[in-house]
Amino acid sequence: MDSVAVLGLGRFGGSLALELESVGTEVLGVDMGEETGQSYSGLLTHVVRADSTNEEVLRQLSLPDFDRVVVGIGTDVESSLLTTTRLLKFRRPEVWAKAISEPHAEILEQLGVQHVIRPEHDMGRRVAHLVRGALRDYVEFEDDYVMARTSPPAAAQNRPLGVLGIRGTFGVTVVAGKQPGGKWEHTTAQTVLHADDVIIVAGTRDKAERVSQLPA
């Protein structure tokens, strides 16, 4: 059950495959390049040199038996689309596919891919918001809702959160905090934050950024 096939072991696919393997997921890596396959031999559960655009090859590799397959092919758009089309003909697996451009992403979505990955686009957006303000990191969900790591502004320091009205004033919720050298802890109405703490706030992206830019 906890196994994933990664088709295309370039920078994105290879990094993804290694990360999955590191957390205990069995990974089948598939790539056309002989040198690429050899470089991942011994690092992934299985590595196969094969043409993923060939439906019969996919069947021989038992791809219809996998729950999840990632199409990490990027530079060769034709191979990406052909591979994805073959996979979508099977009842399984759940398909994740990398897109290198907006038109590529649009075609994948039209084919019926539920999970279109745009690493360069998404990373660019993420870094842009980190560069703009005092956000140290953030995770974005749907509808511009984020959880962001930042420092507590002066308005959130030295008094219990329950009396500060952070949510009503700034439109975000402080969900966790960490003291220097300490561990992350969920905040409560009695939590008191200090200037050298780190916090995680939840809310819309613009409000989280606004809070991160308040004077500390």
N, CA, C and O of each residue as an XYZ file, in Angstrom:
864
protein
N       0.824     -1.202      0.000
C       0.000      0.000      0.000
C       0.860      1.256      0.000
O       0.553      2.218     -0.704
N       1.937      1.255      0.785
C       2.761      2.455      0.879
C       3.864      2.397     -0.167
O       5.042      2.292      0.173
N       3.487      2.464     -1.427
C       4.457      2.417     -2.515
C       4.041      3.399     -3.598
O       2.853      3.610     -3.840
N       5.030      3.992     -4.244
C       4.796      5.002     -5.271
C       5.732      4.730     -6.436
O       6.895      4.381     -6.234
N       5.231      4.889     -7.650
C       6.076      4.821     -8.839
C       6.362      6.242     -9.296
O       5.453      7.065     -9.394
N       7.618      6.524     -9.572
C       8.031      7.839    -10.066
C       8.596      7.651    -11.471
O       9.620      6.990    -11.649
N       7.942      8.222    -12.447
C       8.353      8.091    -13.845
C       9.103      9.348    -14.263
O       8.523     10.428    -14.378
N      10.395      9.185    -14.486
C      11.244     10.333    -14.795
C      12.051     10.724    -13.579
O      11.515     11.278    -12.619
N      13.356     10.432    -13.618
C      14.214     10.678    -12.456
C      15.168     11.845    -12.704
O      16.366     11.758    -12.433
N      14.614     12.930    -13.223
C      15.389     14.163    -13.336
C      15.531     14.823    -11.991
O      15.395     14.166    -10.960
N      15.807     16.129    -11.983
C      16.019     16.818    -10.712
C      14.785     16.754     -9.814
O      14.896     16.497     -8.616
N      13.612     16.987    -10.397
C      12.380     16.952     -9.604
C      12.022     15.524     -9.211
O      11.843     15.229     -8.030
N      11.917     14.631    -10.207
C      11.515     13.254     -9.928
C      12.493     12.527     -9.028
O      12.089     11.784     -8.133
N      13.790     12.741     -9.267
C      14.801     12.089     -8.444
C      14.756     12.560     -7.004
O      14.836     11.752     -6.078
N      14.628     13.879     -6.810
C      14.550     14.427     -5.458
C      13.316     13.917     -4.737
O      13.381     13.555     -3.563
N      12.185     13.889     -5.444
C      10.941     13.381     -4.871
C      11.072     11.913     -4.479
O      10.661     11.514     -3.390
N      11.648     11.114     -5.375
C      11.796      9.680     -5.115
C      12.670      9.430     -3.889
O      12.344      8.586     -3.054
N      13.775     10.158     -3.778
C      14.668      9.976     -2.634
C      13.997     10.395     -1.327
O      14.189      9.759     -0.291
N      13.215     11.460     -1.382
C      12.524     11.909     -0.171
C      11.475     10.893      0.253
O      11.339     10.601      1.442
N      10.736     10.352     -0.705
C       9.750      9.320     -0.383
C      10.426      8.094      0.231
O       9.939      7.530      1.211
N      11.539      7.697     -0.350
C      12.272      6.530      0.154
C      12.773      6.787      1.572
O      12.784      5.880      2.404
N      13.186      8.020      1.847
C      13.760      8.342      3.158
C      12.737      8.268      4.282
O      13.103      8.107      5.447
N      11.447      8.384      3.938
C      10.410      8.314      4.970
C       9.699      6.961      4.960
O       8.610      6.824      5.518
N      10.320      5.960      4.322
C       9.816      4.600      4.409
C       8.872      4.163      3.318
O       8.261      3.100      3.426
N       8.732      4.957      2.259
C       7.873      4.583      1.140
C       8.677      3.766      0.131
O       9.791      4.144     -0.233
N       8.116      2.660     -0.314
C       8.769      1.880     -1.361
C       8.572      2.594     -2.698
O       7.451      2.946     -3.065
N       9.677      2.804     -3.420
C       9.620      3.590     -4.645
C      10.120      2.770     -5.825
O      11.192      2.165     -5.783
N       9.308      2.768     -6.881
C       9.744      2.242     -8.168
C      10.121      3.437     -9.032
O       9.258      4.238     -9.390
N      11.397      3.564     -9.370
C      11.855      4.642    -10.226
C      12.012      4.158    -11.653
O      12.630      3.122    -11.894
N      11.457      4.899    -12.601
C      11.512      4.526    -14.012
C      12.086      5.685    -14.814
O      11.629      6.822    -14.697
N      13.089      5.388    -15.627
C      13.698      6.430    -16.456
C      14.287      5.791    -17.705
O      14.700      4.632    -17.688
N      14.322      6.560    -18.787
C      14.870      6.056    -20.046
C      16.397      6.057    -20.059
O      17.006      5.277    -20.791
N      17.017      6.915    -19.267
C      18.465      7.074    -19.300
C      19.195      5.992    -18.531
O      18.866      5.714    -17.378
N      20.174      5.388    -19.156
C      20.929      4.328    -18.498
C      21.732      4.876    -17.324
O      21.750      4.276    -16.249
N      22.399      6.019    -17.525
C      23.217      6.598    -16.460
C      22.357      7.048    -15.287
O      22.740      6.895    -14.127
N      21.187      7.606    -15.601
C      20.283      8.049    -14.534
C      19.847      6.868    -13.683
O      19.861      6.940    -12.454
N      19.457      5.772    -14.344
C      19.048      4.588    -13.608
C      20.147      4.048    -12.719
O      19.900      3.663    -11.576
N      21.362      4.019    -13.244
C      22.493      3.511    -12.466
C      22.772      4.394    -11.255
O      23.159      3.900    -10.196
N      22.575      5.702    -11.414
C      22.884      6.613    -10.302
C      21.916      6.435     -9.131
O      22.242      6.786     -7.997
N      20.721      5.888     -9.404
C      19.749      5.682     -8.331
C      19.688      4.228     -7.865
O      18.930      3.895     -6.953
N      20.475      3.376     -8.484
C      20.502      1.976     -8.085
C      21.013      1.856     -6.652
O      22.062      2.406     -6.315
N      20.283      1.149     -5.824
C      20.662      1.003     -4.422
C      20.087      2.081     -3.525
O      20.081      1.941     -2.302
N      19.596      3.170     -4.136
C      19.001      4.251     -3.354
C      17.485      4.149     -3.297
O      16.855      4.605     -2.343
N      16.907      3.541     -4.332
C      15.455      3.343     -4.384
C      15.151      1.854     -4.308
O      16.016      1.021     -4.582
N      13.932      1.527     -3.939
C      13.548      0.117     -3.799
C      13.759     -0.634     -5.106
O      14.340     -1.719     -5.113
N      13.292     -0.064     -6.208
C      13.481     -0.649     -7.536
C      13.754      0.474     -8.533
O      13.137      1.537     -8.463
N      14.663      0.238     -9.445
C      14.945      1.193    -10.513
C      14.934      0.430    -11.833
O      15.600     -0.596    -11.975
N      14.164      0.945    -12.805
C      14.015      0.264    -14.084
C      14.270      1.254    -15.208
O      13.805      2.393    -15.165
N      15.012      0.810    -16.214
C      15.169      1.603    -17.426
C      14.084      1.173    -18.408
O      14.080      0.032    -18.870
N      13.172      2.073    -18.726
C      12.031      1.695    -19.562
C      11.404      2.929    -20.191
O      11.601      4.052    -19.727
N      10.642      2.696    -21.262
C       9.925      3.750    -21.977
C       8.517      3.857    -21.405
O       7.672      2.999    -21.661
N       8.267      4.898    -20.639
C       6.981      5.030    -19.960
C       5.847      5.438    -20.895
O       4.685      5.439    -20.488
N       6.168      5.787    -22.147
C       5.099      6.142    -23.085
C       4.457      4.905    -23.707
O       3.458      5.009    -24.419
N       5.033      3.737    -23.437
C       4.536      2.480    -23.993
C       3.581      1.830    -23.000
O       3.980      1.472    -21.892
N       2.327      1.681    -23.394
C       1.313      1.147    -22.481
C       1.639     -0.270    -22.024
O       1.428     -0.610    -20.860
N       2.154     -1.101    -22.933
C       2.478     -2.474    -22.569
C       3.589     -2.514    -21.528
O       3.573     -3.350    -20.626
N       4.550     -1.607    -21.658
C       5.630     -1.525    -20.670
C       5.062     -1.170    -19.296
O       5.462     -1.746    -18.285
N       4.137     -0.229    -19.268
C       3.519      0.160    -17.997
C       2.785     -1.009    -17.353
O       2.807     -1.170    -16.133
N       2.135     -1.823    -18.181
C       1.442     -3.001    -17.651
C       2.442     -4.023    -17.119
O       2.218     -4.629    -16.072
N       3.558     -4.213    -17.851
C       4.582     -5.162    -17.408
C       5.198     -4.733    -16.081
O       5.620     -5.568    -15.281
N       5.244     -3.433    -15.859
C       5.778     -2.919    -14.598
C       4.722     -2.885    -13.496
O       4.985     -2.412    -12.391
N       3.523     -3.389    -13.802
C       2.415     -3.464    -12.834
C       1.949     -2.093    -12.359
O       1.487     -1.949    -11.226
N       2.068     -1.092    -13.219
C       1.617      0.244    -12.821
C       0.130      0.291    -12.484
O      -0.253      1.056    -11.599
N      -0.743     -0.502    -13.156
C      -2.158     -0.479    -12.773
C      -2.416     -0.961    -11.351
O      -3.500     -0.740    -10.812
N      -1.429     -1.620    -10.734
C      -1.593     -2.109     -9.364
C      -1.146     -1.101     -8.321
O      -1.392     -1.290     -7.130
N      -0.487     -0.026     -8.758
C      -0.041      1.001     -7.819
C      -1.209      1.908     -7.445
O      -2.128      2.115     -8.238
N      -1.161      2.440     -6.237
C      -2.164      3.419     -5.822
C      -1.812      4.815     -6.308
O      -2.699      5.620     -6.593
N      -0.502      5.107     -6.404
C      -0.063      6.455     -6.775
C       1.126      6.378     -7.718
O       2.064      5.607     -7.515
N       1.055      7.203     -8.753
C       2.160      7.328     -9.692
C       2.424      8.809     -9.944
O       1.495      9.591    -10.146
N       3.691      9.179     -9.931
C       4.086     10.558    -10.221
C       4.777     10.591    -11.572
O       5.766      9.889    -11.780
N       4.267     11.398    -12.490
C       4.924     11.613    -13.778
C       5.831     12.832    -13.612
O       5.371     13.973    -13.652
N       7.114     12.574    -13.426
C       8.064     13.656    -13.193
C       8.765     14.128    -14.441
O       9.699     14.925    -14.361
N       8.330     13.648    -15.607
C       8.943     14.044    -16.876
C       8.622     15.507    -17.129
O       7.458     15.907    -17.116
N       9.667     16.310    -17.361
C       9.415     17.734    -17.530
C       9.776     18.282    -18.887
O       8.922     18.843    -19.573
N      11.026     18.133    -19.290
C      11.489     18.811    -20.494
C      10.865     18.251    -21.768
O      10.675     19.002    -22.725
N      10.543     16.977    -21.815
C       9.920     16.364    -22.980
C       8.404     16.332    -22.764
O       7.857     15.375    -22.216
N       7.744     17.402    -23.209
C       6.307     17.539    -22.965
C       5.525     16.424    -23.639
O       4.555     15.920    -23.072
N       5.933     16.028    -24.847
C       5.231     14.966    -25.553
C       5.260     13.668    -24.758
O       4.239     12.990    -24.639
N       6.418     13.318    -24.216
C       6.522     12.100    -23.408
C       5.692     12.208    -22.148
O       5.074     11.234    -21.720
N       5.675     13.397    -21.549
C       4.869     13.612    -20.356
C       3.395     13.367    -20.645
O       2.714     12.678    -19.886
N       2.905     13.932    -21.743
C       1.483     13.803    -22.072
C       1.125     12.381    -22.480
O       0.070     11.870    -22.106
N       2.012     11.738    -23.256
C       1.746     10.358    -23.666
C       1.722      9.426    -22.461
O       0.830      8.587    -22.334
N       2.697      9.576    -21.585
C       2.757      8.748    -20.376
C       1.509      8.939    -19.528
O       0.907      7.974    -19.055
N       1.134     10.193    -19.345
C      -0.043     10.495    -18.529
C      -1.309      9.914    -19.139
O      -2.157      9.365    -18.436
N      -1.426     10.040    -20.452
C      -2.600      9.497    -21.142
C      -2.697      7.993    -20.957
O      -3.783      7.463    -20.720
N      -1.573      7.303    -21.062
C      -1.577      5.841    -20.868
C      -2.028      5.492    -19.451
O      -2.831      4.580    -19.257
N      -1.515      6.214    -18.476
C      -1.849      5.920    -17.081
C      -3.338      6.151    -16.799
O      -3.969      5.387    -16.069
N      -3.883      7.211    -17.388
C      -5.279      7.542    -17.131
C      -6.247      6.521    -17.711
O      -7.427      6.521    -17.363
N      -5.761      5.648    -18.593
C      -6.605      4.592    -19.149
C      -6.851      3.489    -18.131
O      -7.821      2.740    -18.245
N      -5.967      3.386    -17.127
C      -6.121      2.351    -16.110
C      -7.124      2.815    -15.048
O      -7.315      4.014    -14.850
N      -7.754      1.867    -14.375
C      -8.647      2.214    -13.255
C      -7.856      2.837    -12.119
O      -8.326      3.760    -11.454
N      -6.690      2.341    -11.909
C      -5.734      2.893    -10.974
C      -4.486      3.188    -11.799
O      -4.381      2.679    -12.915
N      -3.574      3.949    -11.331
C      -3.410      4.578    -10.017
C      -3.919      6.022    -10.022
O      -4.415      6.529    -11.028
N      -3.772      6.670     -8.844
C      -3.971      8.112     -8.751
C      -2.738      8.777     -9.360
O      -1.609      8.451     -8.993
N      -2.952      9.698    -10.279
C      -1.840     10.260    -11.043
C      -1.518     11.679    -10.583
O      -2.392     12.537    -10.461
N      -0.236     11.887    -10.336
C       0.318     13.221    -10.096
C       1.261     13.512    -11.262
O       2.067     12.656    -11.626
N       1.173     14.697    -11.850
C       2.001     14.985    -13.021
C       2.613     16.374    -12.927
O       1.949     17.342    -12.554
N       3.893     16.450    -13.274
C       4.611     17.719    -13.268
C       4.342     18.482    -14.558
O       4.331     17.899    -15.642
N       4.124     19.792    -14.437
C       3.964     20.669    -15.596
C       5.081     21.705    -15.592
O       5.451     22.224    -14.539
N       5.616     22.002    -16.772
C       6.709     22.980    -16.849
C       6.234     24.339    -17.342
O       7.020     25.283    -17.411
N       4.941     24.446    -17.689
C       4.404     25.718    -18.173
C       2.903     25.731    -17.941
O       2.307     24.694    -17.653
N       2.295     26.895    -18.065
C       0.852     26.997    -17.911
C       0.102     26.198    -18.976
O      -0.856     25.504    -18.636
N       0.506     26.266    -20.285
C      -0.181     25.438    -21.283
C      -0.064     23.939    -20.982
O      -1.021     23.187    -21.162
N       1.126     23.513    -20.519
C       1.338     22.113    -20.151
C       0.381     21.735    -19.011
O      -0.254     20.681    -19.049
N       0.287     22.594    -18.015
C      -0.604     22.334    -16.880
C      -2.060     22.285    -17.336
O      -2.831     21.443    -16.876
N      -2.429     23.180    -18.230
C      -3.809     23.224    -18.718
C      -4.179     21.941    -19.455
O      -5.280     21.417    -19.284
N      -3.252     21.437    -20.278
C      -3.520     20.193    -21.014
C      -3.652     19.024    -20.046
O      -4.547     18.191    -20.193
N      -2.765     18.959    -19.059
C      -2.847     17.879    -18.067
C      -4.179     17.899    -17.334
O      -4.778     16.851    -17.091
N      -4.633     19.082    -16.988
C      -5.918     19.198    -16.303
C      -7.062     18.775    -17.217
O      -8.012     18.133    -16.770
N      -6.972     19.134    -18.502
C      -8.013     18.744    -19.457
C      -8.031     17.232    -19.672
O      -9.081     16.652    -19.951
N      -6.875     16.602    -19.541
C      -6.812     15.151    -19.670
C      -7.491     14.458    -18.493
O      -7.905     13.303    -18.600
N      -7.601     15.162    -17.378
C      -8.245     14.586    -16.205
C      -7.313     14.334    -15.036
O      -7.682     13.642    -14.088
N      -6.101     14.889    -15.091
C      -5.160     14.728    -13.977
C      -5.639     15.580    -12.802
O      -5.828     16.788    -12.940
N      -5.833     14.949    -11.658
C      -6.331     15.667    -10.484
C      -5.241     16.445     -9.770
O      -5.510     17.463     -9.131
N      -4.009     15.963     -9.880
C      -2.910     16.587     -9.142
C      -1.839     17.052    -10.128
O      -0.959     16.279    -10.506
N      -1.920     18.305    -10.535
C      -0.920     18.881    -11.435
C       0.081     19.668    -10.591
O      -0.291     20.576     -9.849
N       1.349     19.304    -10.716
C       2.410     19.905     -9.908
C       3.159     20.914    -10.775
O       3.590     20.594    -11.883
N       3.310     22.127    -10.264
C       4.044     23.169    -10.991
C       5.154     23.682    -10.071
O       5.029     24.766     -9.501
N       6.229     22.924     -9.921
C       7.234     23.264     -8.906
C       7.878     24.621     -9.085
O       8.041     25.354     -8.109
N       8.255     24.985    -10.326
C       8.904     26.272    -10.537
C       7.936     27.417    -10.248
O       8.294     28.392     -9.587
N       6.710     27.293    -10.748
C       5.698     28.321    -10.525
C       5.398     28.476     -9.043
O       5.396     29.590     -8.517
N       5.143     27.357     -8.368
C       4.777     27.412     -6.954
C       5.928     27.908     -6.085
O       5.717     28.676     -5.146
N       7.155     27.466     -6.403
C       8.302     27.929     -5.626
C       8.556     29.412     -5.847
O       8.934     30.130     -4.922
N       8.348     29.865     -7.078
C       8.518     31.289     -7.355
C       7.569     32.138     -6.537
O       7.973     33.155     -5.973
N       6.303     31.730     -6.465
C       5.332     32.464     -5.658
C       5.728     32.451     -4.188
O       5.654     33.470     -3.503
N       6.146     31.288     -3.718
C       6.492     31.146     -2.307
C       7.680     32.031     -1.942
O       7.639     32.744     -0.940
N       8.729     31.989     -2.748
C       9.925     32.781     -2.463
C       9.623     34.265     -2.555
O      10.162     35.056     -1.781
N       8.757     34.655     -3.501
C       8.411     36.068     -3.640
C       7.820     36.614     -2.350
O       8.134     37.733     -1.944
N       6.973     35.834     -1.709
C       6.348     36.312     -0.473
C       7.320     36.272      0.700
O       7.191     37.057      1.639
N       8.285     35.370      0.653
C       9.309     35.366      1.696
C      10.226     36.567      1.546
O      10.646     37.163      2.537
N      10.537     36.920      0.304
C      11.430     38.049      0.040
C      10.769     39.369      0.434
O      11.442     40.289      0.899
N       9.461     39.463      0.249
C       8.753     40.723      0.479
C       8.755     41.161      1.932
O       8.873     42.352      2.217
N       8.626     40.217      2.855
C       8.419     40.606      4.247
C       9.223     39.789      5.212
O      10.281     39.251      4.884
N       8.689     39.705      6.431
C       9.406     39.033      7.515
C       8.966     37.589      7.686
O       9.328     36.952      8.675
N       8.185     37.052      6.733
C       7.812     35.650      6.816
C       9.052     34.783      6.681
O       9.871     35.010      5.790
N       9.200     33.801      7.546
C      10.345     32.897      7.464
C      10.016     31.660      6.636
O      10.901     31.039      6.048
N       8.747     31.317      6.599
C       8.311     30.168      5.801
C       6.799     30.178      5.801
O       6.176     30.735      6.705
N       6.206     29.564      4.789
C       4.755     29.440      4.819
C       4.291     28.320      3.909
O       4.969     27.932      2.957
N       3.100     27.812      4.240
C       2.452     26.782      3.441
C       1.111     27.337      2.992
O       0.324     27.822      3.806
N       0.854     27.262      1.680
C      -0.377     27.828      1.138
C      -1.372     26.722      0.832
O      -1.018     25.682      0.278
N      -2.633     26.966      1.206
C      -3.710     26.046      0.904
C      -4.619     26.698     -0.145
O      -4.188     27.621     -0.837
N      -5.836     26.247     -0.271
C      -6.748     26.840     -1.234
C      -7.228     28.209     -0.762
O      -7.176     28.536      0.424
N      -7.700     29.002     -1.734
C      -8.315     30.306     -1.451
C      -7.368     31.241     -0.706
O      -7.798     32.027      0.139
N      -6.061     31.151     -1.026
C      -5.051     32.049     -0.438
C      -4.935     31.919      1.073
O      -4.463     32.843      1.736
N      -5.362     30.780      1.634
C      -5.224     30.556      3.071
C      -3.851     29.958      3.335
O      -3.444     29.009      2.664
N      -3.131     30.513      4.318
C      -1.769     30.061      4.580
C      -1.556     29.817      6.071
O      -2.304     30.308      6.916
N      -0.511     29.041      6.364
C       0.056     28.966      7.706
C       1.485     29.446      7.565
O       2.260     28.880      6.794
N       1.841     30.490      8.306
C       3.123     31.157      8.114
C       3.910     31.209      9.410
O       3.352     31.359     10.497
N       5.229     31.080      9.264
C       6.138     31.162     10.414
C       6.766     32.549     10.431
O       7.305     32.999      9.420
N       6.700     33.229     11.573
C       7.210     34.579     11.662
C       7.544     34.904     13.120
O       7.450     34.039     13.991
N       7.927     36.136     13.377
C       8.175     36.601     14.752
C       6.932     37.305     15.271
O       6.204     37.916     14.488
N       6.672     37.235     16.565
C       5.483     37.906     17.094
C       5.658     39.424     17.063
O       6.665     39.932     17.557
N       4.706     40.152     16.499
C       4.793     41.613     16.535
C       4.620     42.114     17.964
O       4.147     41.385     18.836
N       5.004     43.353     18.191
C       4.935     43.921     19.539
C       3.524     43.846     20.104
O       3.341     43.680     21.310
N       2.527     43.968     19.232
C       1.134     43.942     19.685
C       0.716     42.589     20.224
O      -0.339     42.475     20.849
N       1.529     41.553     19.994
C       1.179     40.209     20.457
C       2.098     39.732     21.571
O       2.122     38.543     21.888
N       2.850     40.641     22.163
C       3.853     40.246     23.155
C       3.458     40.641     24.575
O       2.748     41.616     24.816
N       3.969     39.813     25.513
C       4.007     40.150     26.937
C       2.647     40.169     27.657
O       2.566     40.547     28.825
N       1.591     39.762     26.959
C       0.291     39.607     27.607
C      -0.368     38.356     27.060
O      -0.092     37.965     25.926
N      -1.241     37.712     27.842
C      -1.898     36.500     27.353
C      -2.660     36.753     26.048
O      -3.306     37.786     25.877
N      -2.568     35.795     25.146
C      -3.232     35.956     23.856
C      -4.736     36.159     24.007
O      -5.363     36.839     23.195
N      -5.302     35.571     25.038
C      -6.741     35.663     25.227
C      -7.253     37.076     25.437
O      -8.430     37.343     25.193
N      -6.404     37.983     25.882
C      -6.856     39.361     26.125
C      -6.439     40.310     25.014
O      -6.800     41.486     25.033
N      -5.682     39.809     24.048
C      -5.141     40.700     23.009
C      -6.065     40.875     21.808
O      -5.986     41.885     21.109
N      -6.935     39.908     21.565
C      -7.852     40.029     20.429
C      -7.140     40.041     19.086
O      -7.491     40.819     18.200
N      -6.128     39.168     18.932
C      -5.336     39.144     17.697
C      -6.208     38.823     16.481
O      -6.082     39.457     15.434
N      -7.084     37.841     16.628
C      -7.905     37.445     15.488
C      -8.832     38.583     15.056
O      -8.978     38.845     13.862
N      -9.454     39.256     16.018
C     -10.356     40.348     15.671
C      -9.647     41.549     15.099
O     -10.182     42.241     14.232
N      -8.420     41.807     15.590
C      -7.687     42.991     15.145
C      -6.973     42.772     13.825
O      -7.004     43.635     12.948
N      -6.325     41.611     13.678
C      -5.473     41.382     12.510
C      -5.994     40.317     11.553
O      -5.448     40.150     10.463
N      -7.042     39.594     11.942
C      -7.622     38.602     11.041
C      -6.824     37.321     10.908
O      -7.015     36.576      9.947
N      -5.927     37.045     11.857
C      -5.161     35.799     11.838
C      -5.258     35.145     13.211
O      -5.619     35.783     14.200
N      -4.929     33.861     13.245
C      -4.909     33.119     14.504
C      -3.498     32.634     14.771
O      -2.872     32.036     13.896
N      -2.988     32.884     15.968
C      -1.681     32.352     16.369
C      -1.915     30.930     16.851
O      -2.504     30.719     17.912
N      -1.451     29.943     16.069
C      -1.782     28.551     16.373
C      -0.691     27.823     17.143
O      -0.963     26.809     17.787
N       0.546     28.325     17.086
C       1.642     27.652     17.794
C       2.772     28.641     18.022
O       2.877     29.661     17.341
N       3.613     28.316     18.993
C       4.762     29.164     19.285
C       5.928     28.333     19.780
O       5.762     27.202     20.236
N       7.118     28.921     19.681
C       8.320     28.230     20.151
C       9.284     29.242     20.728
O       9.585     30.259     20.104
N       9.767     28.953     21.934
C      10.778     29.790     22.553
C      12.163     29.390     22.045
O      12.331     28.269     21.564
N      13.150     30.268     22.138
C      14.507     29.922     21.684
C      14.994     28.641     22.350
O      15.002     28.544     23.577
N      15.399     27.661     21.550
C      15.874     26.394     22.082
C      14.781     25.457     22.544
O      15.061     24.345     22.992
N      13.525     25.899     22.439
C      12.421     25.075     22.908
C      11.758     24.298     21.778
O      12.284     24.214     20.668
N      10.597     23.733     22.082
C       9.838     22.956     21.113
C       8.540     23.689     20.773
O       8.058     24.526     21.536
N       7.993     23.352     19.614
C       6.722     23.937     19.225
C       5.622     23.486     20.174
O       5.549     22.313     20.539
N       4.760     24.432     20.574
C       3.626     24.123     21.424
C       2.394     24.859     20.904
O       2.485     25.994     20.436
N       1.238     24.192     20.995
C      -0.001     24.867     20.619
C      -0.256     26.027     21.580
O      -0.017     25.920     22.783
N      -0.739     27.119     21.035
C      -1.044     28.261     21.891
C      -2.425     28.113     22.502
O      -3.292     27.433     21.953
N      -2.617     28.749     23.632
C      -3.916     28.809     24.306
C      -4.201     30.270     24.650
O      -3.390     31.154     24.372
N      -5.338     30.506     25.245
C      -5.682     31.872     25.653
C      -4.711     32.400     26.706
O      -4.565     33.611     26.866
N      -4.041     31.482     27.432
C      -3.103     31.892     28.486
C      -1.661     32.060     27.981
O      -0.801     32.521     28.731
N      -1.388     31.695     26.725
C      -0.025     31.770     26.192
C       0.453     33.219     26.141
O      -0.259     34.109     25.675
N       1.678     33.435     26.631
C       2.298     34.762     26.571
C       3.510     34.662     25.652
O       4.391     33.831     25.872
N       3.557     35.499     24.631
C       4.652     35.502     23.664
C       5.646     36.603     23.991
O       5.303     37.621     24.591
N       6.902     36.368     23.576
C       7.961     37.341     23.800
C       8.679     37.634     22.481
O       8.509     36.914     21.497
N       9.472     38.686     22.475
C      10.065     39.182     21.231
C      10.940     38.156     20.531
O      10.997     38.140     19.302
N      11.626     37.295     21.286
C      12.537     36.338     20.662
C      11.877     34.991     20.367
O      12.563     34.036     20.001
N      10.556     34.903     20.521
C       9.839     33.682     20.164
C       9.642     33.605     18.645
O       9.847     34.582     17.925
N       9.245     32.430     18.185
C       8.813     32.234     16.800
C       7.384     31.706     16.859
O       7.062     30.871     17.703
N       6.529     32.195     15.963
C       5.129     31.784     15.992
C       4.680     31.297     14.616
O       5.307     31.588     13.598
N       3.582     30.552     14.615
C       2.910     30.172     13.374
C       1.525     30.798     13.398
O       0.749     30.583     14.329
N       1.225     31.576     12.363
C      -0.087     32.200     12.257
C      -0.838     31.589     11.087
O      -0.233     31.163     10.104
N      -2.158     31.548     11.198
C      -3.013     31.015     10.142
C      -4.009     32.085      9.724
O      -4.602     32.765     10.561
N      -4.180     32.221      8.418
C      -5.120     33.206      7.888
C      -4.884     33.394      6.404
O      -4.145     32.622      5.792
N      -5.498     34.404      5.817
C      -5.250     34.669      4.410
C      -3.832     35.182      4.233
O      -3.239     35.731      5.161
N      -3.292     35.000      3.026
C      -1.894     35.348      2.787
C      -1.613     36.827      3.044
O      -0.600     37.162      3.658
N      -2.499     37.717      2.583
C      -2.226     39.138      2.749
C      -2.229     39.546      4.215
O      -1.434     40.392      4.624
N      -3.129     38.944      5.021
C      -3.174     39.289      6.440
C      -1.991     38.706      7.195
O      -1.468     39.336      8.115
N      -1.561     37.496      6.810
C      -0.378     36.914      7.443
C       0.856     37.757      7.135
O       1.696     37.981      8.006
N       0.960     38.224      5.884
C       2.091     39.087      5.524
C       2.036     40.403      6.292
O       3.061     40.911      6.748
N       0.825     40.951      6.432
C       0.692     42.223      7.143
C       1.149     42.098      8.587
O       1.830     42.978      9.112
N       0.767     40.994      9.226
C       1.193     40.768     10.613
C       2.703     40.632     10.701
O       3.330     41.149     11.625
N       3.299     39.913      9.706
C       4.747     39.704      9.739
C       5.531     40.998      9.589
O       6.693     41.075      9.988
N       4.889     42.028      9.007
C       5.579     43.293      8.769
C       5.337     44.332      9.862
O       5.852     45.448      9.787
N       4.545     43.961     10.888
C       4.312     44.885     11.995
C       5.572     45.060     12.828
O       6.393     44.144     12.886
N       5.750     46.193     13.467
C       6.940     46.399     14.308
C       7.026     45.349     15.422
O       6.031     44.990     16.050
N       8.258     44.873     15.640
C       8.481     43.887     16.693
C       8.934     44.578     17.963
O       9.176     43.917     18.973
